[in-house]
């Protein structure tokens, strides 16, 4: 895709609806609100396509009024099917819309043009793929199909109808179109798997008005005969029924409790009959509440209520409650729609766009602009992860080894050796010979203790903090280059003790913090095991036992010999007074100070020999940081405009 930074792209939001179509435009490098485009002088044009022997493909209301049409179709948008006429209708209509906009100079026709076409949110990915293939045959430049609810959500967000806080808590989008009713829950930038819909479209109401008008028409048989021979006339009458429905709900307060018929226009049929839709308050209530075979015996209003209740049930089962409900689509103007939603979702704020017939087209255009900017932003994030992240992690591993060596040295000296010596001094350990196995057991227990995990967290924090700062500096640079607020990609992991699960050494791998501490504890455990069986332990024990023996050997060693004297002193249960004389607090501290450099050097040598755990840590940290950055980049879509 062309870099949005180097070329101005013209982005068209194409709301090809079942009943009506609207198109809007924005530019990739401008902040202006979407501009509505016009099809034959109208911002919203009937979704109708016909073929004329001389004029070829004709779309919109022109197809209704032009005589001698060889074919005519309305309301033909539906799930893709192998039906060749369906595919031809979609392709001819889309191509004619594009050709008209180009011919009128409303849009350019070249590499800078991008089309974002809407589809019902309930369509699964494979159906969207099939729909994209059908539209691609219409030769629309750089085509992408987007679920209409996402477009409506973005439009509402950028218009200030939804706050970021509400988006993060969750918004349920209820999209009522001519052919379907769809529900989508969006939380942050994440599409919660609630996408479901039903073939409950407002066009069913149009056809019900047509049927009722025919049933009471004084020339019913004549009209039915004409409709059968000339489907164009039936389609024209159905469009009059659609206008009557829209007029009714636009003025529902006038018509709902009145016998006054809706005046929205009529259709003259071959100079032999007049079709005038028969709609008033009582008729509309009957239409909305009568059982319908297309809805398995449910009424339109009853089926809508069932769908909203099903959405509520699904959300309750998953412990999710939206902050707001956003009603979109032309059919959302029907007053009962909002009332039903408010009854079933009393905790949520129910809102509707002031111009629902245009909000999808505008939202698709906005989505396209955000998509182009986000694509460039995500490409930069991916480049950073591919080219820089690994190097930063690898360069930091030596410092991690240094910190873990310091952690182990300090922990063993202060939490194991010192505690053992004081226990011997106080008589809790009878002999020096028993001090060594005691401290072995103490070292093995220490690595599993809460104190050890706190120490590991402390020293790992000293390593991770500079790395985290480096990462955040780099990601802030990316944000600033794409007009995203600094800090959006910042890694806020903390290695403080509040994050620790101190009941076990193997911490959960839920985030980078936990994995660092987990590997740090595992490495420290390996080092303790190595020291207990190797030269490090000899260094460790030479200090404390040597301190005690050296102070009492004196001339005894010259008389008895050093080996015999040492063996004797290790085996006897010295009086507490002598022990306290040998191991004063100042003596213990001084000996630890002298022993620390030698022990740390040995621990560091052992650390350097352990390559596999650190390689695993680097791999896991890379995965965790990539996951975190990807999630934050997804969230940033809400902030890119």
N, C-alpha and C positions, 0 to 999 in steps of 0.2 A: 504494500500500500504506500502511496505517496506520502512523504513526510509532511505533516500538517504545518511544520515550522517553515517550510520552504515554498509552499504553494497554497494559494487561497482556493479552498474547495467549496463548491456550491452543493448544499445538502438539501435534498427534497424529502419531506415526510409525506408518504403516500398512503392515505387511509382509504383503501379500496374496500368499501363496506358492502354489505348485502343489499342495503336499500339506497344508500347515498355514498358519494365519494367526495373527499376533500384533500387538498394538497397544500403544504406549507413549505417555506424555504428559510434557511439560515445560511450563514457563511462560517467556515471553520475558524477564521481569525477575527471575528467580530462578536460583540456581546449583545447585539440587538435582539429583541424578541422576534419570534417567527413571524414571517409575513405570509398571509394567505394568498395563494395563487388562484386564478379564475379560469374556469372551464366555460367558455361561451358566456362570459359576463356574470357567472355565478360562482361564489366561493364554495358552495356545496351543490354538487350536481347529482342528479338521479343516476344510480347504477343501472344503466340500460344500454343495450347494444343492438343495433339492427344492421341489415345489409340492404343496400339500394342498388338497382341495376346500373345506375349512372354515377352516383356519388360514392359508392363503395361502403365502407364501414362508417356508420353514423352512431354517435353516442349521446347519452343524456336525454333531455327532454326533446331535443331535435329529432330523435328517433321516434318519438311519439307523434309529432305533428307532421312529419314528412310523409306524403302519400306514396303509394306504390312500393312499400317496403316488401322485400321478398322474405325476410325473417325478422323476428323481433324477440328479445329476451330481456327480462328484468329480474332483479333479485337472484342472481345466479352464483353468488359467492357461497361456497360450501366446502366441506372437506374434499381434498383431491380424490378423484376417481378416474378409472380408465375411460370414462365416457368422453368420446372425441368432441362432442358439442360443448361440453363443459370446458374442456381445455381450450377450445377455439374461442369461446366467449371471453374467458379470462385474458387470453393472449391478445385478442383483437382490441378489447377494451383498454387494456394497459398500454398497448402500443399507440392507440389513437389518442389517449390522454397525453402521452409524451410528445407525439408529433404535433398536437395542437399547441402545447406550451412552447415548443421550439419555434413553430411557425409564427406565433404571435410575439416572439422576442421576449417572452417572460423568463425563459431559462436558456442557458447555453447548451450546446450539444457537443461535448468533447470529454477529454480525459479528466477534467476537473469536476465532473458531475458525479454525485453519489445519491443513490435511491435507497431509502429505508421504508419498506412496505410492511404494514401491520397484518397480524393474523390473530384469531381468537386465542386467548390464553390457555384454553383447555386442550388445544391441539398438542399432541405429543411430538417429540423431536423428529420421528420418522415421517410424520405427516407434514411437518414444517419443511423438511427436506424435499418432499415430493412437490409441495407448493412452490418452493424456490425454483425447482427445475422447470415447472410450468411457466413461471413468470420470466425465467431466464430466456425462454424461447421468444419472448416479446422484445428482446434486445434492449431492455432497460440497462443503462450503464451502471456498472459497479453495484449490483443489487445485493441487498441484505434484508431478510425477513425478521421482524421483531415482534414479540408478543405485545399486543396492544395495551395490556394492563401496565407493563413496565413503562411504556411511553406516557400513559396517563399519570403514573406516579411521578415521573421526572418532571413533567409539565407542572403538576401541582406543587412539587418541591421548589422549582425555580420561580414560580409565581407567588411563593410565600404562603400557599394554602396548607402546607405541611412543614413542621419544624424538623430539624435534624434529630431532636430528642424523640419525637414521635416516630420518625423513620427507624431509629435504632430500637425502639420498643416493639414496633411492628404496625403495619398498615394493611388492612384487608381491602383489596380492590374488588369492587363488584361492577362488572362491565356488562351492560345490557344493550345488546345490539338487535338488529333486525332478524338475525338467524340464531343467535346463541345468547346464553347468559353464562358468564364465566367468573370464577372466584380465584383470586391469587393473594396469598399472604407474602409480603415482602418485609424482611427485617434487616435494616442496614442495607448492605449491598447483596444480601443473601436471599435467594428465592427459597423460602421454606416449601417443602413438598406438599402444597395444598392445592396445586393447580387442578381444578376440576371444573367441568361445565356441563351444560345440558342444551339440547336443541330447543330451548325455550326462547323463541325470538318474537319481537314485536310484530313481525310480518304475519304471525298467526292471527293477531287482532285485526290487521287489515283484511285478511281473507274472511274472517268472521263477519266483518261489516259488509263485505261484498255479498256473502251468502245471505245474510238477513235482509239486505236491501232487495236482492233478487226474489226472496220468498214472499215479499209483500208487494212487489212491483206489479202493476196492472198489465204489463206486457212481458211477463216473465218468460213465457214460452218463446216469444220472438227473440228476446235477448239471449236466451240459452242457445237458440239455434245459430244466431250470429256469432256468439262466443266460440261455439264449436267449429264453425267454418272459418272464422277469422280471429285467432288468438290475440292479435294485436289489440282488438277492441276490449277484450277482457283485461289485458294488461293495463290499458289506459284507465279503465274503470277501477282497477285495483289501486292505481296510483291516486285516484281521487279519494278512495277510501283511506289511504295513508294520510293524505292532506287533512281529511276530516278528523282522523284520530289525533293528529298533531295539533290541530286547531282546538279540539276539545280539551286536551291536557294543558295547552298553553293558557286556556281560560277556564280552568276547571271550576273555579269559584262561581262562574256565571252559569255553567251548564249542569253541574252535578245534581242540584236539587230543583231542576226546572224541566218543563216539557218542551222548552224552546229548542228546535232542531239546530244543529251546527250548520252554519253557512260557510262553505269553503270552496265551492265551485261544483260544476257538473260536467258531464260528458254527453255530447250529442252523438247518437249512434245511427249512421247511415240515413239521417233525416227521417227515421221512422220511430225513434224512441229517445228519451232523455234519461240518463242515469244520474240520479242525485242521491248520494249516500245518506241513508236514513239513520242518523245518530242523534241521540239526546241523552240525558242523564240516566234514565231508566234502561235504555237499550245498552249503554256502555256497561252498566253494572251487571246486566244479564250476560253480556259477552265475557266479562272478566270472571264471572262466577259459574258459568255453565260447564259441565263436564265435557271434555274434548277427547275424541278417539286418538288424536295425535299425541296426547299427553297421558295415554293409558287410563283414561277416565277421570283424570284430574282437571280442575279448572286452571285457567292461566294464573290467577291470583293465588290459588291454593298451591300450585306447583312452585311458584316463586317463594312462597313462605316455607315450603318444605326444603327447598335448596338452601335458603338462608339458615334454617334450623340445622341442616346437615353440616354447613360450614361451622356453625357454633359448636356442634358436637365434636367435629374433628379437632378444632382448636382446644376444646376442654380436655380431650383425651391426651393432648400433648402439652398441657399446662401452659398454653399460650393465649394471651388476650390482647388484641390489637388496641393501640391507643386511639385509632380512628378508622372509620370506614370511608372510603372514597368511591362515590358513585359516578360512573362514566357511561358514555354512550347515549345516543338520542333518547332511548326508552327510559333513561333515568329521570326524565322530566315528569313521568307519571307519578302523581302525588302519593299514591299508596306505597310506592317503592321505598321511599324514605321512612314512612310510618312503620312498615313491616320491619325494616332494619333497626329502627330505634327501639322497638318492642323486644326484639330478640337479642340485641346488643345494647342494653341500657348503660353499660359501663363505658362505651366507646362513643366518641363524637362522630356523628354521621354528616358528611359533607358532599356537595355536588358542585361540579364545575358550572360556572354561569353560562358557558357556551359549550355544552357537551358535544355538539355536532362538529366542533372544530378542535376539541382538546386532544384527540388522538393524533390528528395530522400535525398539530403543533408539537405534541410530545414526541412524535417520531422524528421530527426535524431536530428537536433538542437532543434526543437520544443519539442521532447521528453525529452531531457536533461533539457530544461528550465521548462517544465511541471513538472518534478519530483522535481526539486529544488523549483519551485514556490509552488507546493503542500505542501512541508514541510514548506516553508515560510508562506503561508497562514494559515496552521494549527497552527503555532505559534501565528500569529496575532489573529486568532479566539480564541485560548486558553486565550490570554491576554484579549480579549473583554469579554469572558465568566467568567473568574475567577478573574480579577483584576480591570477592568474598572468600574464596578458597585461600588466596594468598594471605589475607589478613588473619585468618584462623591459623594457618600453618606457621606464620611468623610469631604467633602468640604462644605456641605450645612450649617452647623453652622456658618462658616465664611461668607457665603453669607448673612445669616440673620443679622450678625453683621454689614456688610457693608451697607445693605439696611436700617437698623435702623439709622446708622450714616448719610446716604444720606437723609433720611426723616427729621431727626432732623435738620441738617444743612440747608436743603432746606426751611423748614418751618420758621426757625428763620431768615434766611438771605433774602429769596426771598418773604416771605409773611408777617411775623410779623414786621420786620424792615421797609419794604416798607409801611405797613399800618400805623405804628406809625409816620413815617416821613410825610405821607400824612395828618394825623390828625394835626401834629405840624404845617404844612404849611397852614392849613385852608381848604384843599381839602375835608376833612370830617368834618362836622359841630360840631358833639358832640361825646363824648366818647360812648354814647349809640349806635350810628350808627357805631362805629368802629368795634364792634363784628360781625354784619352781613356782613359788608364790607370784613372783613378778612375771613369769611366763604366762601364768593363768590370767594375771591382771592385764597384761598387754593384749591377750586374745579377747578379753571381755571389754576392754576399753574401746576397741575399734567399733564395737556394736552399740556403744553407749550414746546417750543424748549429748554428753559433753564432747565426745569425739566428733559428732556430726556438726555441732556448733562450731568447733574449731575448723573443720573442713569448710564449712560455709564462710567463715571469716577469711580464710586464706584464699579460697577460690574467688571470693569477692575482690580481693586485692589484684587478682589476675584478670577477672572478667570486666571490671569497671573500665580500665583503659581501652580494652577491646570494644566494649559497648560504645564508648565515647567516639572511637574512630568510626564505627559503623554508622552512628547517628550523624556524624559530620558529613559522611558521604551521602546518606539518604536525604538529608536536608538540602544538599546541593541539587539532588535530582528534583526534589519538590519545588524548589525555587525556580528551576528551569522550565517547569510545566504549570506554573500558576496554582500550585497546591500549597496550602499553608505549611510552613516549616513545622516539623515535629510529627506530621501525620504518619510517617513511616518509622518513627523512633521506636526502638526496642526498649520497652520499659521493664524488662526482666530485672528482678532484684534477687541477690543471693543472701538476703538477710535471713535470720533464723525463723522469721514468721512463715516462711515458705516450706519449712522442713516437716517431714513426717518422721518424727523421732522414734516411732515404734519399730522401725526396721531400717537396715542399711540400704537396701535396694529401694530407692525412691521411685515413685511413678514417673514414667516418661511422658509427662503431660506437656512439658515446655522445656526450653533450653536450660533454665535454672535447675530443674529437677535432674536433668540428664547430667549436667556438669557435676552436681553434688553426688549423684549416683556413681559416676565414673571415678570421681575424686575419692569417694569412700572405698570403692573396689580396689583402686590402685594402692591406697593407704593400707588396706587389709593385706594385699599381696606383699607389700613392703614389710609389714609387721611379721608375717609368716617367714619371709626371707631373713629378716634380722634375728628372729628367734632361733633359726637353725644355722646361722652363718657367722661371718666375722663381725658383723655389726653388733650381735648380741655379746660377743666376747668383749668388744670395746665398751658396751654398755655396762656389763657386769664387772669389768675390771675396775671401773671407777668406784662404785659404792662398796663392794666387798674389800677392794684394795684400801679404800679410805679407812674402814674400820680396822682391818688387820694391821695396816701400816702403823697406826697409832699405838698399838699394844705390843707389836713385835719387839721393838727395842733390842735389848741385850739377849732376850730369850732366843732370838733367831740364831745368835752366835753360839749359844750353848746347845740348843736342841737341833739346830738346823732349820732352815726356812720351810721346806716342804712339810716336815713333821709339825712344826709350830702352826703353820696355816691350817693343816688338817685338824689339829687339836682345837684351835680357836673357832673354826667353823662348826665344830660339833658341840661345843659347850653352851649351856644356857647361862649367858653372862648376867650378872646382877643389873637391875635397871639403872642403878647409880652409875655403873661403869659405862653402860650404853649411852646414857645422857652426857657423860663426860666425853665419849668418843664422837658422838654426832650432835654437836650443837647446831642451832639454826644457821648460824653464820658459816659453819663448816660445810653444811649441806649446800648452801647457796654458792659458796666459793668453788666447791668441787664441781657443781653443775656448770658454772661459768667456764671452768677449764675444760670440761668434757664436751661442751656444746660444739665447738668448731670441728673436733675430730669426728664426733658422731654425725654431724650434719654432712661432712664430706663423704662418709661412708653411705649415708642414706641417699645422697645425691648420686653416688655411683650406682647404687641399686636402682634408683629411679631411671637413670639413663639407659639401663639395660632392658627396661620394660617398654618396648615399642608398640606392641599390639594394642594394649588398652588405650594408649593415646591416639593411635590411628583410628580406633573405633570411636573414641570421643570426638575427634575431628569430623569423622563422617556423620555421626549422629547430630553434632552441633550444626553442621552444614545443612542437614535435612530440616532440623528444627527452625533454623533461622530463615531458610528458604520458605518454609510453610508460613512462618510468621509474617515475612515480608509480602508474600503473595496475598495473605488475608488482608493485610493493611492496604495493599494496592487496590484490592477489590473494594474496600471501604472508601478509598479515596475517590471512587467514581461519583459518590454523592457530593463531593466537594469540588469536582471539576465542572466548570460551566463555561 
